[in-house]
Amino acid sequence: MSSITKTNISNENIVSIVKKAFGENTAINKIKEIKEGFFNTAYCLTIEGSRKIVLKVSPPKHVKVMRYEKDIMENEIEVLKKLSSSVNVPVAKVLYYDGDRDIIENEYFFMEYIEGTPLDNIYDELNEAQRNSISSELGKYVKQITGIKSDFFGDISKKEKQFSTWSETFLFMIKELLDDAKDIRVKLPYDYNTIYNLIKKYSDILDKVEEASLVHKDLWKGNIFVNPQNPEITGILDFERAIYGDILLEPVCGFLLHDTAFMNSFIGRSYLEEDEKVRSIMYSIYLFLIMVIECSYRRYPWENCDKWARKQLLDALDELMNYTG
């Protein structure tokens, strides 16, 4: 996908960083850019005969990104290593990471190649039973991921963004987004203080979350790989936005809240308790704030995307404003 955060890496530089990672005698037989994705640049490389690996490249330092997106590659590295060693979830193994920026002006890492097709590419072709099967399987995997706990909430790798309570964490996350909006004068449905104070009003409900769980936070269909012949999940990708927080972020940010098969597999029920409903509205506000603001940062060419996200944001804000309990 087109985005200003993506970097075109020359074949010459790809050869250089492959040799740095795997040795001077490593032969590259094929280089193919992976077009999916909106943030990082990725390439599928065939080396040493027929071995496939993936090169993932961060945006360059000079590209303005949102606050929560700064230096998030280290998040993904840490999470992938943790998952590979502790749970039975299909994720890529990290092969090599380089943050030196001596060959190119970007961080990058190599990981295993995951066979399969992004779920969003074939979802419309699946029947209801196949969709439910994938959702149920995903719920089981996500339950394992959120089963990893922490003694702090917030950012996985940046101590200055780690907190002892979920309300502190989530309010910080909202404030960062509003500051991003201020920086480039993004117009929102309500003024910034109104939005922040609306969330702050429900701090006590946020603090009913007492356990910090590992949350992927970007489980849209493009990050779920499946076998198109026998629709089963072959991999879960893109853990760079993961945090320690409320497990309810997963179904909200993954548009899975109304997926009965997923919810039953994930938390054992498809309904939400009253406090969970309030938190889900707040997380919807968070999600659609991101989508509205990032349209301006990434300069997406799709006007309808911005219009849709703004409508969803307004609806979520109004729902919380009109909440009576």
C-alpha positions as CSV (number, residue, x, y, z in Angstrom):
1,M,0.0,0.0,0.0
2,S,1.2,3.6,-0.7
3,S,2.3,5.5,2.4
4,I,5.0,8.2,3.1
5,T,6.3,6.0,5.9
6,K,7.5,3.4,3.4
7,T,11.1,3.4,2.0
8,N,12.3,2.1,-1.3
9,I,15.4,0.1,-0.6
10,S,17.7,-0.4,-3.5
11,N,18.7,-4.0,-4.5
12,E,22.3,-3.0,-3.8
13,N,21.5,-2.0,-0.2
14,I,19.5,-5.1,0.3
15,V,22.5,-7.2,-0.8
16,S,24.7,-5.3,1.6
17,I,22.4,-5.8,4.6
18,V,21.9,-9.5,3.8
19,K,25.6,-10.0,3.7
20,K,26.0,-8.2,7.0
21,A,23.3,-10.4,8.6
22,F,24.1,-13.8,7.1
23,G,27.7,-13.5,5.8
24,E,29.5,-12.3,2.8
25,N,29.0,-15.6,0.9
26,T,25.2,-15.4,1.1
27,A,23.6,-15.5,-2.3
28,I,20.3,-13.8,-3.0
29,N,18.3,-15.4,-5.8
30,K,15.1,-13.3,-5.7
31,I,13.9,-10.0,-4.2
32,K,10.2,-9.2,-4.1
33,E,8.5,-6.3,-2.3
34,I,5.6,-7.2,-0.2
35,K,2.9,-4.7,-1.1
36,E,0.5,-5.2,1.8
37,G,0.8,-3.1,4.9
38,F,0.7,0.7,5.5
39,F,3.7,1.5,7.8
40,N,6.9,-0.5,7.3
41,T,8.5,-1.6,4.1
42,A,8.8,-5.4,3.6
43,Y,10.6,-7.7,1.1
44,C,10.4,-11.4,0.6
45,L,13.9,-12.6,-0.2
46,T,15.0,-16.0,-1.5
47,I,18.5,-16.9,-0.4
48,E,20.8,-19.9,-0.3
49,G,18.9,-21.7,-3.1
50,S,15.2,-21.8,-2.1
51,R,15.1,-20.5,1.5
52,K,12.6,-17.7,1.9
53,I,13.0,-14.9,4.5
54,V,11.4,-11.6,5.1
55,L,13.2,-8.2,5.5
56,K,11.2,-5.6,7.4
57,V,12.3,-2.0,7.3
58,S,11.2,0.8,9.5
59,P,10.4,4.4,8.3
60,P,13.4,6.7,8.1
61,K,14.0,9.0,11.1
62,H,13.1,12.2,9.1
63,V,9.5,11.0,8.4
64,K,7.0,12.4,10.9
65,V,5.1,9.7,12.5
66,M,2.6,9.6,15.4
67,R,4.1,9.5,18.9
68,Y,3.1,5.9,19.6
69,E,4.7,4.9,16.3
70,K,8.2,6.2,17.1
71,D,10.9,3.4,17.4
72,I,8.3,0.7,17.6
73,M,10.3,-1.9,15.8
74,E,12.0,-2.9,19.0
75,N,8.6,-3.7,20.4
76,E,8.0,-6.2,17.7
77,I,11.4,-7.8,18.2
78,E,10.8,-8.3,21.9
79,V,7.3,-9.6,21.5
80,L,8.2,-12.1,18.8
81,K,11.0,-13.5,20.9
82,K,8.8,-13.8,23.9
83,L,6.0,-15.5,22.0
84,S,8.4,-17.9,20.2
85,S,9.7,-19.1,23.5
86,S,6.6,-19.2,25.7
87,V,3.4,-20.0,23.8
88,N,2.1,-22.1,20.9
89,V,1.1,-19.3,18.6
90,P,2.2,-19.2,14.9
91,V,4.6,-16.3,14.7
92,A,7.7,-15.7,12.7
93,K,11.1,-16.3,14.4
94,V,13.4,-13.3,14.4
95,L,16.6,-14.1,12.5
96,Y,18.6,-10.8,12.8
97,Y,18.0,-7.2,14.0
98,D,20.1,-4.2,13.1
99,G,19.5,-0.7,14.6
100,D,22.9,0.7,13.6
101,R,21.6,2.6,10.5
102,D,25.1,2.3,9.0
103,I,24.1,0.9,5.6
104,I,20.6,2.4,5.3
105,E,18.9,5.2,7.4
106,N,16.4,2.7,8.8
107,E,16.2,0.0,11.4
108,Y,15.5,-3.4,10.0
109,F,15.2,-7.0,10.9
110,F,15.0,-10.4,9.1
111,M,12.4,-13.0,10.1
112,E,11.1,-16.3,9.0
113,Y,8.8,-16.4,6.0
114,I,5.2,-17.4,6.9
115,E,3.3,-19.3,4.2
116,G,-0.2,-18.3,3.6
117,T,-2.5,-15.5,2.4
118,P,-3.7,-12.4,4.3
119,L,-7.2,-13.2,5.5
120,D,-8.6,-10.0,4.1
121,N,-7.6,-11.2,0.6
122,I,-9.9,-14.3,0.7
123,Y,-12.5,-13.5,3.4
124,D,-15.3,-12.8,1.0
125,E,-14.7,-16.2,-0.7
126,L,-15.1,-18.2,2.6
127,N,-18.4,-19.6,3.8
128,E,-19.8,-19.0,7.2
129,A,-18.5,-22.3,8.7
130,Q,-15.0,-21.5,7.5
131,R,-15.1,-17.9,8.8
132,N,-16.3,-19.2,12.2
133,S,-13.6,-21.8,12.3
134,I,-10.9,-19.2,11.7
135,S,-12.4,-16.9,14.3
136,S,-12.5,-19.6,16.9
137,E,-8.9,-20.6,16.1
138,L,-7.9,-16.9,16.4
139,G,-9.6,-16.6,19.7
140,K,-7.6,-19.5,21.1
141,Y,-4.3,-18.0,19.9
142,V,-5.2,-14.5,21.2
143,K,-6.1,-16.1,24.6
144,Q,-2.6,-17.4,24.8
145,I,-1.1,-14.1,23.8
146,T,-3.1,-12.2,26.4
147,G,-2.2,-14.9,28.9
148,I,1.3,-13.3,29.1
149,K,1.2,-10.8,32.0
150,S,3.3,-7.9,33.2
151,D,3.8,-6.0,36.4
152,F,3.3,-2.7,34.6
153,F,0.8,-1.3,32.0
154,G,1.8,0.4,28.8
155,D,4.7,0.4,26.4
156,I,6.7,-2.8,26.2
157,S,10.1,-1.3,25.7
158,K,10.0,2.4,26.8
159,K,10.1,2.8,30.6
160,E,8.9,6.4,30.4
161,K,5.6,5.1,28.9
162,Q,5.0,2.4,31.6
163,F,2.5,3.0,34.4
164,S,1.1,1.2,37.5
165,T,-2.6,1.7,36.6
166,W,-4.6,1.2,33.4
167,S,-6.3,4.6,33.7
168,E,-2.9,6.4,33.8
169,T,-1.8,4.4,30.8
170,F,-4.9,4.8,28.7
171,L,-5.2,8.5,29.4
172,F,-1.6,8.9,28.4
173,M,-2.4,7.1,25.1
174,I,-5.3,9.4,24.5
175,K,-3.3,12.5,25.2
176,E,-0.5,11.4,22.8
177,L,-3.1,11.1,20.1
178,L,-4.6,14.5,20.8
179,D,-1.1,16.0,20.8
180,D,-0.5,14.4,17.4
181,A,-3.7,15.9,16.2
182,K,-2.6,19.4,17.5
183,D,0.8,19.2,15.8
184,I,-0.7,19.1,12.3
185,R,-4.1,20.7,13.2
186,V,-6.4,17.8,12.6
187,K,-9.9,18.9,13.1
188,L,-11.9,16.5,15.4
189,P,-15.6,16.3,16.1
190,Y,-15.1,17.9,19.5
191,D,-12.3,20.0,20.9
192,Y,-9.3,18.2,22.4
193,N,-10.0,18.9,26.0
194,T,-13.6,17.8,25.7
195,I,-12.5,14.4,24.3
196,Y,-9.8,14.0,27.0
197,N,-12.1,14.9,29.9
198,L,-14.8,12.6,28.6
199,I,-12.4,9.6,28.9
200,K,-11.0,10.8,32.2
201,K,-14.6,10.9,33.6
202,Y,-14.5,7.1,33.5
203,S,-11.1,6.5,35.1
204,D,-12.7,4.4,37.8
205,I,-14.0,2.0,35.2
206,L,-10.6,1.8,33.5
207,D,-9.1,0.9,36.8
208,K,-11.3,-2.1,37.2
209,V,-8.6,-3.6,34.9
210,E,-6.1,-4.7,37.5
211,E,-4.1,-7.2,35.4
212,A,-1.7,-6.0,32.6
213,S,-1.9,-8.4,29.6
214,L,0.0,-8.6,26.4
215,V,-2.2,-7.2,23.7
216,H,-1.5,-7.3,20.0
217,K,-3.7,-4.3,19.3
218,D,-3.8,-4.5,15.5
219,L,-5.6,-7.8,14.7
220,W,-7.3,-6.7,11.5
221,K,-7.7,-9.4,8.8
222,G,-4.5,-8.2,7.0
223,N,-2.4,-9.3,9.9
224,I,-3.9,-12.8,10.0
225,F,-2.4,-15.3,7.5
226,V,-4.3,-18.4,6.5
227,N,-3.9,-21.4,4.2
228,P,-6.3,-20.7,1.3
229,Q,-6.7,-24.3,0.5
230,N,-7.7,-25.5,4.0
231,P,-8.5,-22.2,5.8
232,E,-6.5,-22.5,9.0
233,I,-4.3,-19.8,10.5
234,T,-0.7,-20.1,9.4
235,G,0.6,-16.9,11.1
236,I,-0.2,-13.8,13.1
237,L,1.9,-10.8,12.1
238,D,2.8,-7.2,13.0
239,F,3.2,-7.1,16.8
240,E,4.9,-3.6,16.7
241,R,1.9,-1.9,18.3
242,A,1.6,-4.4,21.1
243,I,1.3,-3.1,24.7
244,Y,0.5,-4.4,28.2
245,G,-3.1,-3.5,28.8
246,D,-6.8,-4.6,28.9
247,I,-7.5,-7.7,26.9
248,L,-10.7,-6.0,25.7
249,L,-8.6,-3.9,23.4
250,E,-8.1,-7.0,21.2
251,P,-11.7,-7.4,19.9
252,V,-12.2,-3.7,19.6
253,C,-9.0,-2.8,17.7
254,G,-9.4,-6.0,15.6
255,F,-13.1,-5.3,14.7
256,L,-13.9,-8.6,16.4
257,L,-16.2,-7.5,19.2
258,H,-19.3,-8.7,17.3
259,D,-17.7,-11.9,16.1
260,T,-19.5,-14.5,18.3
261,A,-17.1,-17.3,17.4
262,F,-14.1,-15.3,18.3
263,M,-15.5,-13.9,21.5
264,N,-16.7,-17.3,22.7
265,S,-13.3,-18.8,22.1
266,F,-11.4,-15.8,23.5
267,I,-13.3,-15.0,26.7
268,G,-15.9,-17.8,26.9
269,R,-18.9,-15.6,26.1
270,S,-20.1,-13.2,23.4
271,Y,-21.7,-10.6,25.6
272,L,-20.0,-7.8,27.6
273,E,-20.7,-6.8,31.2
274,E,-21.8,-3.2,31.8
275,D,-18.3,-1.9,32.7
276,E,-16.8,-3.7,29.7
277,K,-19.3,-2.0,27.4
278,V,-18.1,1.4,28.7
279,R,-14.5,0.4,28.2
280,S,-15.3,-0.9,24.7
281,I,-16.7,2.5,23.7
282,M,-13.6,4.2,25.0
283,Y,-11.4,1.8,23.1
284,S,-13.5,2.5,20.0
285,I,-12.8,6.2,20.5
286,Y,-9.1,5.4,20.8
287,L,-9.1,3.3,17.6
288,F,-11.0,5.8,15.5
289,L,-8.9,8.7,16.8
290,I,-5.9,6.8,15.4
291,M,-7.6,6.2,12.1
292,V,-8.6,9.8,11.6
293,I,-5.3,11.3,12.7
294,E,-3.1,8.8,10.7
295,C,-4.9,9.7,7.5
296,S,-3.3,13.1,7.7
297,Y,0.1,11.8,8.8
298,R,0.3,9.1,6.1
299,R,-1.4,11.3,3.4
300,Y,-3.6,8.4,2.2
301,P,-5.2,9.1,-1.2
302,W,-8.6,7.6,-0.1
303,E,-11.0,10.3,0.9
304,N,-13.7,7.8,1.8
305,C,-11.4,6.2,4.4
306,D,-11.2,9.5,6.3
307,K,-14.9,10.1,6.1
308,W,-15.7,6.7,7.4
309,A,-13.3,6.9,10.3
310,R,-14.7,10.4,11.2
311,K,-18.2,9.1,11.2
312,Q,-17.3,6.1,13.5
313,L,-15.4,8.5,15.8
314,L,-18.3,10.8,16.2
315,D,-20.7,7.9,16.8
316,A,-18.4,6.5,19.6
317,L,-18.0,9.9,21.2
318,D,-21.7,10.6,21.2
319,E,-22.4,7.1,22.6
320,L,-20.1,7.8,25.5
321,M,-21.4,11.3,26.1
322,N,-25.0,9.9,26.2
323,Y,-24.1,6.9,28.3
324,T,-26.4,6.7,31.4
325,G,-25.4,3.3,32.8
